[in-house]
Amino acid sequence: MIMKKVATTILLSLLCIHFLSAQAWSDRTSSQYDKDWSIGFGINGVNDSGTGVEDLFNVSDNWNFGIPFYVSAENYINNQFSVGATLSFNYIREGKVIDGETILKGGNEAGYAALDIAVKYSFRDLLKLKSFEPYISAGLGVTYIGDYQTEENNQITLAKSRMTINSGLGCNYWFSSTWGINLNLAGKFGLGSKDSTVSNQLQSNIGVLYHLNK
């Protein structure tokens, strides 16, 4: 319910910006994107359950939205390629599944922070689109998860960091040459030793973009 309210607020804010903006949308050429920047902020959801795609839509058990804030910055190499970084925060709440186990109830939760760097390829020019900008991405990241206890194991699982190889897809919708909205879904594949408990993650983002024109 909270996520729906926040997402609705973001969408209504963007609609207001769209109708009140005095700056008209103009067609872009590749030169207009060279070395431009955009910044973004919004909310994110994290699935670190380790259950795979078969339980992907089990939001109540597997998806986490505790303090789900992120900020991002992106540099456009040209109209097709860009490089971006995203810093995100969340909490994996009690009763949620992490690495195949359920976090013990009673004020127990694991802090979550991630820094991810990605290269993106935009299909907007290829598909001759204007406002709508679908893309794919690939990159690397590091995720920090705080200590916690689970129902299956009463011992405290100590805080840990993991490196990840990331791939994702998403889209931007530009209401004007300055303001847009971003939707993104990324899979994060954990790197670790064979005997360590390191599951893969899914992270979804929805947020606002501000394009810094040259």
C-alpha positions as CSV (number, residue, x, y, z in Angstrom):
1,M,0.0,0.0,0.0
2,I,2.8,2.4,0.9
3,M,4.6,1.6,-2.4
4,K,1.4,2.3,-4.4
5,K,1.0,5.7,-2.7
6,V,4.6,6.7,-3.4
7,A,4.4,5.6,-7.0
8,T,1.1,7.4,-7.5
9,T,2.7,10.6,-6.0
10,I,5.6,10.4,-8.4
11,L,3.4,9.9,-11.4
12,L,1.1,12.8,-10.4
13,S,4.1,15.1,-9.8
14,L,5.5,14.2,-13.3
15,L,2.2,14.9,-14.9
16,C,2.1,18.3,-13.3
17,I,5.6,19.1,-14.5
18,H,4.7,18.0,-18.0
19,F,1.6,20.3,-18.3
20,L,3.2,23.2,-16.5
21,S,6.6,23.1,-18.2
22,A,7.2,26.0,-20.6
23,Q,10.0,24.2,-22.4
24,A,8.7,22.4,-25.5
25,W,9.9,19.0,-26.4
26,S,12.3,19.0,-29.4
27,D,13.7,16.3,-31.5
28,R,17.2,15.1,-30.5
29,T,20.2,14.4,-32.6
30,S,23.2,12.4,-31.4
31,S,25.2,15.5,-30.9
32,Q,22.6,16.8,-28.4
33,Y,23.3,13.8,-26.1
34,D,27.1,13.8,-26.3
35,K,28.5,14.2,-22.7
36,D,25.1,15.2,-21.3
37,W,24.2,14.0,-17.8
38,S,21.0,13.0,-16.0
39,I,20.4,12.5,-12.3
40,G,17.6,10.5,-10.8
41,F,16.0,9.5,-7.5
42,G,13.2,7.2,-6.5
43,I,12.2,4.0,-4.7
44,N,13.4,0.4,-5.1
45,G,12.3,-3.1,-4.2
46,V,14.7,-6.0,-3.5
47,N,14.3,-9.7,-3.8
48,D,17.2,-11.7,-2.2
49,S,15.2,-14.8,-1.4
50,G,17.3,-17.2,-3.4
51,T,14.1,-18.9,-4.6
52,G,14.5,-18.2,-8.3
53,V,12.0,-17.2,-10.9
54,E,9.4,-19.7,-9.8
55,D,8.5,-17.5,-6.7
56,L,9.2,-14.2,-8.4
57,F,5.7,-12.7,-7.8
58,N,5.5,-13.7,-4.2
59,V,5.7,-10.1,-3.0
60,S,4.5,-10.7,0.6
61,D,7.4,-13.2,1.3
62,N,10.2,-12.2,-1.0
63,W,10.1,-8.5,-1.9
64,N,11.4,-5.8,0.4
65,F,10.5,-2.1,0.5
66,G,11.9,-0.9,3.8
67,I,13.3,2.7,3.4
68,P,13.6,1.9,-0.4
69,F,15.5,5.0,-1.6
70,Y,18.0,5.3,-4.4
71,V,19.9,8.0,-6.3
72,S,21.6,7.8,-9.6
73,A,23.8,9.7,-12.1
74,E,24.3,8.9,-15.8
75,N,26.6,10.2,-18.5
76,Y,25.5,9.9,-22.1
77,I,28.4,8.9,-24.4
78,N,26.0,9.4,-27.4
79,N,22.4,8.7,-28.3
80,Q,22.9,4.9,-27.9
81,F,25.4,4.4,-25.1
82,S,25.6,5.8,-21.5
83,V,27.4,4.9,-18.3
84,G,25.6,5.3,-15.0
85,A,26.0,4.6,-11.2
86,T,23.2,3.9,-8.7
87,L,23.4,4.0,-4.9
88,S,20.4,2.3,-3.3
89,F,19.3,1.6,0.3
90,N,16.6,-0.8,1.7
91,Y,15.8,-3.1,4.6
92,I,15.1,-6.8,4.5
93,R,12.3,-7.1,7.0
94,E,11.5,-9.8,9.6
95,G,9.4,-12.6,8.1
96,K,10.9,-12.1,4.7
97,V,13.0,-14.8,2.9
98,I,16.7,-14.2,2.4
99,D,19.1,-16.7,0.9
100,G,16.4,-19.4,1.2
101,E,15.7,-18.8,4.9
102,T,13.1,-16.7,6.8
103,I,14.3,-13.8,8.9
104,L,13.3,-14.3,12.5
105,K,10.5,-12.1,13.9
106,G,11.0,-9.9,16.9
107,G,12.7,-6.6,15.7
108,N,15.2,-8.4,13.5
109,E,15.9,-7.1,10.1
110,A,18.9,-6.8,7.8
111,G,20.1,-3.5,6.4
112,Y,20.7,-3.4,2.6
113,A,22.9,-1.0,0.6
114,A,24.2,-1.4,-3.0
115,L,26.4,0.5,-5.4
116,D,26.1,-0.5,-9.0
117,I,27.8,0.7,-12.2
118,A,26.2,-0.1,-15.6
119,V,26.7,0.5,-19.3
120,K,23.3,1.0,-21.1
121,Y,22.3,0.7,-24.7
122,S,19.3,2.6,-25.8
123,F,16.9,1.4,-28.5
124,R,15.3,4.8,-29.1
125,D,17.2,5.8,-32.2
126,L,17.1,2.3,-33.6
127,L,13.3,2.1,-33.2
128,K,12.9,5.8,-34.2
129,L,11.1,6.6,-31.0
130,K,10.8,10.1,-29.4
131,S,9.6,10.2,-25.8
132,F,9.8,6.4,-25.0
133,E,13.4,5.0,-24.5
134,P,13.7,1.3,-23.9
135,Y,17.2,0.0,-23.0
136,I,19.3,-2.9,-21.8
137,S,22.2,-2.8,-19.3
138,A,25.1,-4.7,-18.0
139,G,27.6,-4.0,-15.2
140,L,29.1,-4.7,-11.8
141,G,28.1,-3.9,-8.3
142,V,28.8,-4.5,-4.6
143,T,26.0,-5.2,-2.1
144,Y,26.2,-4.9,1.7
145,I,23.7,-6.9,3.9
146,G,23.7,-6.4,7.6
147,D,23.6,-9.1,10.2
148,Y,20.4,-11.0,11.0
149,Q,18.9,-14.3,12.4
150,T,16.6,-16.7,10.7
151,E,13.9,-19.1,11.8
152,E,16.0,-22.0,10.4
153,N,19.2,-20.9,12.1
154,N,19.2,-19.1,15.4
155,Q,22.8,-18.1,15.1
156,I,23.5,-14.6,13.9
157,T,24.5,-14.4,10.3
158,L,27.1,-11.7,10.2
159,A,27.0,-8.7,8.0
160,K,28.6,-9.4,4.6
161,S,29.4,-7.7,1.3
162,R,29.2,-9.4,-2.1
163,M,30.3,-8.5,-5.6
164,T,27.7,-9.0,-8.3
165,I,27.6,-9.2,-12.1
166,N,24.4,-7.3,-13.2
167,S,22.2,-7.4,-16.2
168,G,18.9,-5.6,-16.7
169,L,16.4,-3.9,-18.8
170,G,14.2,-0.8,-18.4
171,C,12.8,2.2,-20.0
172,N,12.7,6.0,-19.7
173,Y,9.7,8.1,-20.6
174,W,10.5,11.7,-21.2
175,F,7.7,14.2,-20.5
176,S,9.9,17.0,-21.8
177,S,13.5,17.6,-22.7
178,T,14.3,17.9,-19.0
179,W,12.0,15.6,-17.0
180,G,11.3,11.9,-17.2
181,I,10.4,8.8,-15.4
182,N,12.5,5.6,-15.2
183,L,11.5,2.0,-14.7
184,N,14.2,-0.6,-14.3
185,L,14.6,-4.3,-13.4
186,A,18.0,-5.8,-12.8
187,G,19.3,-9.3,-12.0
188,K,22.3,-9.4,-9.7
189,F,24.4,-12.6,-9.8
190,G,26.5,-13.0,-6.6
191,L,30.1,-13.9,-6.8
192,G,31.5,-16.0,-3.9
193,S,33.1,-19.3,-2.9
194,K,31.1,-22.5,-3.5
195,D,30.6,-23.1,0.2
196,S,29.4,-19.6,1.0
197,T,25.7,-18.6,1.1
198,V,25.5,-16.1,-1.7
199,S,22.2,-16.0,-3.6
200,N,21.3,-13.9,-6.6
201,Q,19.1,-10.8,-6.3
202,L,16.5,-9.0,-8.2
203,Q,16.0,-5.3,-7.8
204,S,13.3,-3.1,-9.3
205,N,13.4,0.7,-9.5
206,I,10.9,3.5,-10.3
207,G,12.0,7.0,-10.1
208,V,12.2,10.5,-11.5
209,L,14.9,11.7,-14.0
210,Y,16.3,15.2,-14.6
211,H,18.3,15.7,-17.8
212,L,21.0,18.3,-17.6
213,N,21.1,20.0,-21.0
214,K,24.4,21.4,-22.2
